[in-house]
Amino acid sequence: MTAIAYLGDAVIRAFGVSGLRALLKMYMPRQMVIFGSARQKFITILALAIGLMVGGCATLPVSGPTGSAVIKAGQDGSDAMKFTVVELTDIGALPTALRKADVEMPKLPPAPSDMIGAGDVLDIAIYEAGVTLFAGNSVRSAGALGGAGGFTGAAQAEHMPPQRVDDSGYIRIPYAGRLRAAGHTPDELAGMIRTSLHGMSQNPQVAVTIQQTIANSVIIGGEVGKPGRLVLTTNRETLSDSIALAGGYRGDSKDLTVRVVRAGRNLEYRLSDVLSGAERDMRVLPGDKIALVRQSMSFSVMGAAGKVEQLPFSGVSVSLTEAVAMAGGAHPNLGDAKAIFVFRFVKAADSSETPVVYHLNMMKPGAYFVGQKFAMQDKDLLYVGNASANQTGKLIQLISQLFSPIATVNGVIVNAGL
């Protein structure tokens, strides 16, 4: 009560007894009777007002829980959303880097680069000498000189119309019939055709080349220079090789995601990870579908930080200390540097998610080294806890706003000499 009395004396000196009487008449309910002098009445009213405001401190607006409230909720499980609090006290407490399982994709040995597959278009030439089976006009003319049957002493080549390998992997050759081409090399297919013509043509020689490759290729699209079908000339091309052969990527690598679809399975990597090392730069296989998708990484900032917003990653990776700096740090009047939190859903090997809150006390000098090693992830939430003294400061501000109009009116009256 002594502090309230001092505050009352200060107000009396500011307004005077006559001003207090007018104030009491204006704001004191008629049915409320308070005995004593004007000073005692005003002190009583002031005590009641402050008591009400102190009692309402819990209802004053805040930007979120305090650091102790977050830690307590994680430890006792009182929150409806159960989560674990991890104290970032040293380097050993840092979470391991999130790695997606590379073994999800089938890994096969490189196939021959000239392997024939369904959809390929083949160029087949059959060379004959002596009695010919596939003689053209020129051969028949020459054969006419030597008699019927199409005989010539010089080798003649008969080019078959372009042969497309059907969906079942077969082609049809006159006199040879239906032959399986898929899964064989051009040399192997040539030997099969020659064997099939044995006895019908005199020592035929067959040459097979792939005129248009469909099977031994990948489809690449999205943010690349030349999207479309890409033929794998060596069958040892990696993701980065394929992107380079497709004209390179467009934009910033940190904002792009590489999506690979293989045998019904999907895999995603950040392009920056693919370009940074061989572990993510896996070998592509015929039939893969590759897409570069623009997908910027960002994190959200909430609580008593310098600013509350969603911030994009400034580089390929962002540390916790960099994220705090980008957020403007803890607010000098409202934030608590001891209460720096990162809210994150941690994915397990079975793709399940566990809510985890990482706590860093930046009032300790060593925490700044730990923060530099903590890597932020896409869609993390950076939260700065409210300082415990915030409510007291807001209460004083509220009292100041309450009496500011009265002081202004009183000043006007005094200056006017009323």
RODO-2510 file (C-alpha; in nm, 4 decimals, decimal comma):
residues 418
     n   res          X          Y          Z
     1     m     0,0000     0,0000     0,0000
     2     t     0,2959     0,2297     0,0588
     3     a     0,3863     0,2303    -0,3122
     4     i     0,0268     0,3119    -0,3972
     5     a     0,0323     0,5976    -0,1463
     6     y     0,3436     0,7400    -0,3085
     7     l     0,1746     0,7104    -0,6476
     8     g    -0,1355     0,8805    -0,5044
     9     d     0,0711     1,1699    -0,3639
    10     a     0,2339     1,2127    -0,7033
    11     v    -0,1043     1,2303    -0,8750
    12     i    -0,2347     1,4758    -0,6123
    13     r     0,0631     1,7009    -0,6748
    14     a    -0,0067     1,6831    -1,0455
    15     f    -0,3833     1,7468    -1,0349
    16     g    -0,4355     1,9266    -0,7067
    17     v    -0,7142     1,8611    -0,4555
    18     s    -0,9764     2,0422    -0,6659
    19     g    -0,8784     1,8372    -0,9688
    20     l    -0,9108     1,5173    -0,7710
    21     r    -1,2566     1,6151    -0,6515
    22     a    -1,3662     1,6683    -1,0111
    23     l    -1,2054     1,3363    -1,1037
    24     l    -1,3907     1,1553    -0,8279
    25     k    -1,7211     1,3071    -0,9354
    26     m    -1,6612     1,1984    -1,2941
    27     y    -1,5382     0,8405    -1,2403
    28     m    -1,6605     0,7256    -0,8977
    29     p    -1,9997     0,5523    -0,9074
    30     r    -2,2682     0,7421    -0,7174
    31     q    -2,3629     0,4378    -0,5142
    32     m    -2,0026     0,3888    -0,4038
    33     v    -1,9212     0,5690    -0,0790
    34     i    -1,5623     0,6106     0,0303
    35     f    -1,4917     0,7965     0,3511
    36     g    -1,1900     1,0106     0,4269
    37     s    -1,0065     1,2965     0,2659
    38     a    -0,9721     1,3426    -0,1063
    39     r    -0,6222     1,1959    -0,0850
    40     q    -0,7468     0,8880     0,0976
    41     k    -1,0387     0,8467    -0,1431
    42     f    -0,8134     0,8740    -0,4470
    43     i    -0,5614     0,6306    -0,3027
    44     t    -0,8414     0,3852    -0,2351
    45     i    -0,9746     0,4143    -0,5897
    46     l    -0,6212     0,3870    -0,7278
    47     a    -0,5599     0,0754    -0,5175
    48     l    -0,8811    -0,0806    -0,6463
    49     a    -0,7902     0,0001    -1,0066
    50     i    -0,4384    -0,1359    -0,9732
    51     g    -0,5706    -0,4442    -0,7985
    52     l    -0,8070    -0,5105    -1,0852
    53     m    -0,5327    -0,4586    -1,3415
    54     v    -0,2857    -0,6780    -1,1552
    55     g    -0,5493    -0,9456    -1,1330
    56     g    -0,5988    -0,9145    -1,5062
    57     c    -0,2304    -0,9513    -1,5920
    58     a    -0,2936    -1,3060    -1,7031
    59     t    -0,5373    -1,1782    -1,9634
    60     l    -0,3075    -0,9154    -2,1140
    61     p    -0,2232    -0,9843    -2,4807
    62     v     0,0943    -1,1854    -2,5418
    63     s     0,2684    -1,3201    -2,8509
    64     g     0,3095    -1,6714    -2,7126
    65     p     0,4219    -1,8749    -2,4115
    66     t     0,7312    -1,8067    -2,2077
    67     g     1,0333    -2,0314    -2,2367
    68     s     0,9622    -2,1997    -1,9032
    69     a     0,6067    -2,2759    -2,0151
    70     v     0,7318    -2,4486    -2,3308
    71     i     0,9866    -2,6575    -2,1389
    72     k     0,7327    -2,7496    -1,8708
    73     a     0,4753    -2,8606    -2,1303
    74     g     0,7326    -3,0821    -2,2982
    75     q     0,8530    -3,2388    -1,9751
    76     d     0,5219    -3,3158    -1,8056
    77     g     0,3214    -3,3798    -2,1235
    78     s     0,0502    -3,1379    -2,0149
    79     d     0,0000    -3,0124    -2,3699
    80     a    -0,2561    -3,1907    -2,5876
    81     m     0,0113    -3,2253    -2,8556
    82     k     0,2817    -3,4330    -2,6900
    83     f     0,6357    -3,3340    -2,7816
    84     t     0,9922    -3,3825    -2,6643
    85     v     1,2266    -3,1005    -2,5641
    86     v     1,5912    -3,1447    -2,6611
    87     e     1,8393    -2,9155    -2,4854
    88     l     2,1118    -2,7935    -2,7224
    89     t     2,3817    -2,7675    -2,4594
    90     d     2,6765    -2,8896    -2,6701
    91     i     2,7715    -3,0224    -3,0131
    92     g     2,6841    -3,3774    -2,9075
    93     a     2,3197    -3,2794    -2,8611
    94     l     2,2771    -3,1727    -3,2239
    95     p     2,0376    -3,3845    -3,4310
    96     t     2,1827    -3,6049    -3,7003
    97     a     2,1355    -3,4859    -4,0559
    98     l     1,8105    -3,6000    -4,2127
    99     r     1,8886    -3,8495    -4,4851
   100     k     1,6354    -4,0114    -4,7124
   101     a     1,6922    -4,3744    -4,7866
   102     d     1,8894    -4,4071    -5,1076
   103     v     1,8223    -4,7835    -5,1122
   104     e     1,4589    -4,7237    -5,1978
   105     m     1,5517    -4,7099    -5,5652
   106     p     1,6553    -5,0286    -5,7471
   107     k     2,0273    -5,0295    -5,8178
   108     l     2,1176    -5,2366    -6,1217
   109     p     2,4484    -5,2875    -6,3046
   110     p     2,4844    -5,0712    -6,6161
   111     a     2,3154    -5,2307    -6,9157
   112     p     2,4858    -5,2276    -7,2581
   113     s     2,4420    -4,8854    -7,4109
   114     d     2,3136    -5,0431    -7,7352
   115     m     2,0533    -5,2688    -7,5767
   116     i     1,7390    -5,2847    -7,7886
   117     g     1,4070    -5,2200    -7,6189
   118     a     1,0395    -5,1773    -7,6950
   119     g     0,9711    -4,8700    -7,9076
   120     d     1,3161    -4,8583    -8,0671
   121     v     1,3305    -4,8130    -8,4442
   122     l     1,5839    -5,0409    -8,6186
   123     d     1,7628    -5,0133    -8,9517
   124     i     1,8290    -5,3621    -9,0925
   125     a     2,0402    -5,4344    -9,4005
   126     i     2,0850    -5,7848    -9,5476
   127     y     2,3835    -5,8457    -9,7767
   128     e     2,3679    -6,1365   -10,0184
   129     a     2,5961    -6,2802   -10,2837
   130     g     2,5255    -6,5524   -10,5368
   131     v     2,1630    -6,6683   -10,5237
   132     t     1,9755    -6,3798   -10,3619
   133     l     1,6570    -6,3916   -10,1592
   134     f     1,5985    -6,0187   -10,1201
   135     a     1,7124    -5,9034   -10,4662
   136     g     1,6063    -5,5557   -10,5708
   137     n     1,5598    -5,4184   -10,9183
   138     s     1,9300    -5,3818   -10,9770
   139     v     1,9899    -5,7413   -10,8708
   140     r     1,7125    -5,8711   -11,0886
   141     s     1,8604    -5,6893   -11,3833
   142     a     2,1946    -5,8422   -11,3126
   143     g     2,0272    -6,1762   -11,2538
   144     a     1,8516    -6,1513   -11,5837
   145     l     2,1889    -6,1586   -11,7500
   146     g     2,2848    -6,4708   -11,5609
   147     g     1,9519    -6,6456   -11,5849
   148     a     1,6462    -6,6798   -11,3598
   149     g     1,6760    -6,7138   -10,9860
   150     g     1,8479    -6,3827   -10,9165
   151     f     2,2160    -6,4790   -10,9267
   152     t     2,4966    -6,2264   -10,9012
   153     g     2,8579    -6,2552   -10,8236
   154     a     2,8714    -5,9225   -10,6394
   155     a     2,7252    -5,8713   -10,2911
   156     q     2,3991    -5,6791   -10,2901
   157     a     2,2374    -5,5080    -9,9904
   158     e     1,8667    -5,5056    -9,9216
   159     h     1,7559    -5,2443    -9,6689
   160     m     1,4425    -5,3378    -9,4819
   161     p     1,1862    -5,0655    -9,4089
   162     p     1,2444    -4,9149    -9,0630
   163     q     1,1459    -5,1783    -8,8096
   164     r     0,9811    -5,0599    -8,4877
   165     v     1,0096    -5,2969    -8,1928
   166     d     0,6556    -5,3578    -8,0711
   167     d     0,5423    -5,3352    -7,7110
   168     s     0,6084    -5,7059    -7,6674
   169     g     0,9660    -5,6623    -7,7891
   170     y     0,9324    -5,8357    -8,1283
   171     i     0,9930    -5,7490    -8,4952
   172     r     0,8977    -5,9281    -8,8178
   173     i     1,1478    -6,0053    -9,0943
   174     p     1,0395    -6,1609    -9,4252
   175     y     1,1273    -6,5309    -9,4406
   176     a     1,2736    -6,5124    -9,0877
   177     g     0,9409    -6,4583    -8,9159
   178     r     0,8774    -6,3040    -8,5759
   179     l     1,1932    -6,2485    -8,3738
   180     r     1,2411    -6,1107    -8,0245
   181     a     1,4611    -5,8017    -8,0424
   182     a     1,4134    -5,6482    -7,6958
   183     g     1,6870    -5,7379    -7,4528
   184     h     1,9426    -5,8060    -7,7261
   185     t     2,2159    -5,5945    -7,8782
   186     p     2,2179    -5,5162    -8,2534
   187     d     2,4961    -5,7734    -8,3093
   188     e     2,2973    -6,0420    -8,1281
   189     l     1,9844    -5,9627    -8,3313
   190     a     2,1854    -5,9709    -8,6551
   191     g     2,3069    -6,3222    -8,5687
   192     m     1,9496    -6,4329    -8,4968
   193     i     1,8307    -6,3021    -8,8364
   194     r     2,1214    -6,4711    -9,0174
   195     t     2,0453    -6,8019    -8,8476
   196     s     1,6773    -6,7748    -8,9404
   197     l     1,7639    -6,7217    -9,3092
   198     h     2,0012    -7,0171    -9,3228
   199     g     1,9061    -7,2451    -9,6082
   200     m     1,6997    -6,9786    -9,7831
   201     s     1,9786    -6,7393    -9,8747
   202     q     2,3375    -6,8071    -9,9739
   203     n     2,5592    -6,6957    -9,6855
   204     p     2,3611    -6,3774    -9,5901
   205     q     2,5329    -6,1082    -9,3900
   206     v     2,3137    -5,8892    -9,1671
   207     a     2,3807    -5,5431    -9,0225
   208     v     2,1493    -5,3983    -8,7568
   209     t     2,1696    -5,0451    -8,6201
   210     i     1,9410    -4,8539    -8,3882
   211     q     1,7961    -4,5693    -8,5902
   212     q     1,5913    -4,4155    -8,3060
   213     t     1,6437    -4,4972    -7,9394
   214     i     1,3394    -4,4991    -7,7151
   215     a     1,4029    -4,7638    -7,4526
   216     n     1,7541    -4,6544    -7,3597
   217     s     1,6512    -4,3032    -7,2606
   218     v     1,5020    -4,0969    -6,9800
   219     i     1,2436    -3,8217    -6,9763
   220     i     1,3597    -3,5004    -6,8136
   221     g     1,1510    -3,1871    -6,7653
   222     g     1,0811    -2,8931    -6,5401
   223     e     1,3389    -2,6222    -6,4801
   224     v     1,5949    -2,7401    -6,7366
   225     g     1,7194    -2,5756    -7,0526
   226     k     1,6050    -2,8471    -7,2969
   227     p     1,3276    -3,0645    -7,1548
   228     g     1,2396    -3,3833    -7,3413
   229     r     1,3762    -3,7306    -7,4098
   230     l     1,7434    -3,7809    -7,3299
   231     v     1,9299    -4,0780    -7,4771
   232     l     2,1775    -4,2456    -7,2431
   233     t     2,4820    -4,2921    -7,4606
   234     t     2,6903    -4,4720    -7,1952
   235     n     2,4254    -4,5938    -6,9480
   236     r     2,6460    -4,4578    -6,6732
   237     e     2,5021    -4,1061    -6,6671
   238     t     2,4178    -3,9659    -6,3240
   239     l     2,1535    -3,7134    -6,2231
   240     s     2,3940    -3,4238    -6,2611
   241     d     2,5079    -3,5578    -6,6007
   242     s     2,1478    -3,5798    -6,7217
   243     i     2,0706    -3,2268    -6,6070
   244     a     2,3820    -3,0934    -6,7807
   245     l     2,2972    -3,2796    -7,1031
   246     a     1,9462    -3,1322    -7,0874
   247     g     2,0848    -2,7791    -7,1000
   248     g     2,1483    -2,7271    -6,7291
   249     y     1,9089    -2,6024    -6,4634
   250     r     1,7301    -2,2688    -6,4531
   251     g     1,7291    -2,0624    -6,1355
   252     d     1,9058    -2,1094    -5,8032
   253     s     2,0008    -2,4651    -5,7063
   254     k     1,8908    -2,4085    -5,3461
   255     d     1,5352    -2,3450    -5,4664
   256     l     1,5069    -2,6560    -5,6867
   257     t     1,4090    -3,0125    -5,6041
   258     v     1,4980    -3,3151    -5,8189
   259     r     1,2183    -3,5711    -5,8426
   260     v     1,2904    -3,9166    -5,9835
   261     v     1,0207    -4,1726    -6,0655
   262     r     1,1495    -4,5262    -6,1182
   263     a     0,9459    -4,8453    -6,1304
   264     g     0,6571    -4,6802    -5,9467
   265     r     0,8778    -4,5401    -5,6702
   266     n     0,9415    -4,1723    -5,6055
   267     l     1,2517    -4,0041    -5,4707
   268     e     1,3221    -3,6376    -5,4009
   269     y     1,6515    -3,4612    -5,3438
   270     r     1,7449    -3,0972    -5,3203
   271     l     1,9400    -3,0068    -5,6322
   272     s     2,2059    -2,8459    -5,4137
   273     d     2,2585    -3,1853    -5,2447
   274     v     2,2862    -3,3615    -5,5807
   275     l     2,5475    -3,1158    -5,7013
   276     s     2,7466    -3,1229    -5,3771
   277     g     2,8432    -3,4894    -5,3640
   278     a     2,8373    -3,8326    -5,5247
   279     e     2,6149    -3,9861    -5,2555
   280     r     2,3026    -3,8105    -5,3833
   281     d     2,4190    -3,7957    -5,7446
   282     m     2,2887    -4,1438    -5,8260
   283     r     2,3061    -4,3145    -6,1637
   284     v     1,9949    -4,2862    -6,3789
   285     l     1,8428    -4,5899    -6,5483
   286     p     1,6537    -4,6235    -6,8777
   287     g     1,2879    -4,5401    -6,8256
   288     d     1,3480    -4,2962    -6,5381
   289     k     1,1377    -3,9817    -6,5275
   290     i     1,3247    -3,6799    -6,3911
   291     a     1,1753    -3,3415    -6,3071
   292     l     1,3306    -3,0279    -6,1613
   293     v     1,0653    -2,8498    -5,9565
   294     r     1,0948    -2,5034    -5,8089
   295     q     1,0395    -2,5479    -5,4360
   296     s     1,1966    -2,2798    -5,2192
   297     m     1,2927    -2,3703    -4,8631
   298     s     1,1720    -2,1453    -4,5832
   299     f     1,1178    -2,1253    -4,2089
   300     s     0,8636    -1,9341    -4,0002
   301     v     0,9405    -1,6923    -3,7170
   302     m     0,6968    -1,6400    -3,4317
   303     g     0,6916    -1,5175    -3,0746
   304     a     0,8824    -1,2219    -2,9345
   305     a     1,1325    -1,1927    -3,2192
   306     g     1,2383    -0,8788    -3,4000
   307     k     0,9907    -0,9642    -3,6770
   308     v     0,7258    -1,2297    -3,7290
   309     e     0,7147    -1,3667    -4,0828
   310     q     0,8082    -1,6514    -4,3139
   311     l     1,1678    -1,6224    -4,4330
   312     p     1,3272    -1,7988    -4,7310
   313     f     1,6621    -1,9692    -4,6962
   314     s     1,9376    -1,7246    -4,7807
   315     g     2,1697    -2,0013    -4,9008
   316     v     2,1958    -2,3725    -4,9594
   317     s     2,1927    -2,4207    -4,5818
   318     v     2,1021    -2,1939    -4,2910
   319     s     2,2240    -2,2409    -3,9344
   320     l     2,0193    -2,1596    -3,6260
   321     t     2,2304    -1,8543    -3,5454
   322     e     2,1810    -1,7285    -3,9011
   323     a     1,8067    -1,7845    -3,8693
   324     v     1,7941    -1,5869    -3,5433
   325     a     1,9882    -1,3051    -3,7080
   326     m     1,7521    -1,3058    -4,0090
   327     a     1,4586    -1,2825    -3,7663
   328     g     1,6057    -0,9769    -3,5955
   329     g     1,7019    -1,1627    -3,2786
   330     a     1,4992    -1,1540    -2,9607
   331     h     1,2980    -0,8336    -2,9207
   332     p     1,4929    -0,6092    -2,6805
   333     n     1,1818    -0,5241    -2,4760
   334     l     0,9719    -0,8375    -2,5108
   335     g     1,1921    -1,1328    -2,6075
   336     d     1,3918    -1,3701    -2,3927
   337     a     1,7312    -1,4711    -2,5325
   338     k     1,7267    -1,7723    -2,2996
   339     a     1,4188    -1,9062    -2,4797
   340     i     1,5153    -1,9785    -2,8422
   341     f     1,3217    -2,2779    -2,9753
   342     v     1,2969    -2,4686    -3,3028
   343     f     0,9747    -2,6653    -3,3530
   344     r     1,0175    -2,9526    -3,5974
   345     f     0,8505    -3,2745    -3,7096
   346     v     1,1280    -3,5360    -3,7183
   347     k     1,0755    -3,8145    -3,9717
   348     a     1,1687    -4,1717    -3,8849
   349     a     1,2777    -4,4471    -4,1242
   350     d     0,9166    -4,5656    -4,1558
   351     s     0,8087    -4,2116    -4,2568
   352     s     0,6326    -4,1518    -3,9239
   353     e     0,6693    -3,8037    -3,7725
   354     t     0,7543    -3,7105    -3,4142
   355     p     0,7167    -3,3521    -3,2834
   356     v     1,0427    -3,2307    -3,1299
   357     v     1,1336    -2,8915    -2,9825
   358     y     1,5014    -2,7915    -2,9722
   359     h     1,5949    -2,5367    -2,7026
   360     l     1,8959    -2,3058    -2,7159
   361     n     1,9887    -2,0685    -2,4339
   362     m     2,1638    -1,7820    -2,6105
   363     m     2,2551    -1,6146    -2,2834
   364     k     2,5394    -1,8661    -2,2668
   365     p     2,8378    -1,7792    -2,4889
   366     g     2,8957    -2,1408    -2,5902
   367     a     2,5443    -2,1605    -2,7310
   368     y     2,6495    -1,9446    -3,0247
   369     f     2,8947    -2,2145    -3,1371
   370     v     2,6263    -2,4808    -3,1025
   371     g     2,3830    -2,2663    -3,2977
   372     q     2,6270    -2,2390    -3,5874
   373     k     2,6286    -2,6187    -3,6211
   374     f     2,2508    -2,6609    -3,5974
   375     a     2,1113    -2,6824    -3,9519
   376     m     1,7651    -2,5438    -4,0101
   377     q     1,5319    -2,7528    -4,2247
   378     d     1,2537    -2,6648    -4,4613
   379     k     0,9309    -2,5628    -4,2810
   380     d     1,0962    -2,5340    -3,9374
   381     l     0,9361    -2,2956    -3,6875
   382     l     1,1704    -2,0603    -3,5008
   383     y     1,0091    -1,9375    -3,1802
   384     v     1,1424    -1,6733    -2,9387
   385     g     0,9829    -1,6969    -2,5955
   386     n     0,8336    -1,4001    -2,4132
   387     a     1,0336    -1,2579    -2,1247
   388     s     0,8724    -1,3095    -1,7834
   389     a     0,8853    -0,9331    -1,7148
   390     n     0,6716    -0,8561    -2,0182
   391     q     0,3448    -0,8551    -1,8282
   392     t     0,4690    -0,6032    -1,5713
   393     g     0,5857    -0,3731    -1,8471
   394     k     0,2534    -0,4016    -2,0256
   395     l     0,0690    -0,3259    -1,6990
   396     i     0,2697    -0,0074    -1,6440
   397     q     0,2054     0,0897    -2,0046
   398     l    -0,1679     0,0303    -1,9538
   399     i    -0,1728     0,2503    -1,6404
   400     s     0,0142     0,5220    -1,8285
   401     q    -0,2412     0,5100    -2,1101
   402     l    -0,5234     0,5281    -1,8553
   403     f    -0,4045     0,8524    -1,6948
   404     s    -0,2521     1,0176    -1,9992
   405     p    -0,5838     1,1744    -2,1200
   406     i    -0,6592     1,3042    -1,7719
   407     a    -0,3167     1,4631    -1,7438
   408     t    -0,3625     1,6221    -2,0832
   409     v    -0,6988     1,7714    -1,9913
   410     n    -0,5624     1,8976    -1,6612
   411     g    -0,2691     2,0602    -1,8396
   412     v    -0,5033     2,2367    -2,0784
   413     i    -0,7145     2,3641    -1,7857
   414     v    -0,4091     2,4937    -1,5990
   415     n    -0,2668     2,6606    -1,9076
   416     a    -0,6028     2,8248    -1,9780
   417     g    -0,6230     2,9546    -1,6203
   418     l    -0,9668     2,7964    -1,5654
***
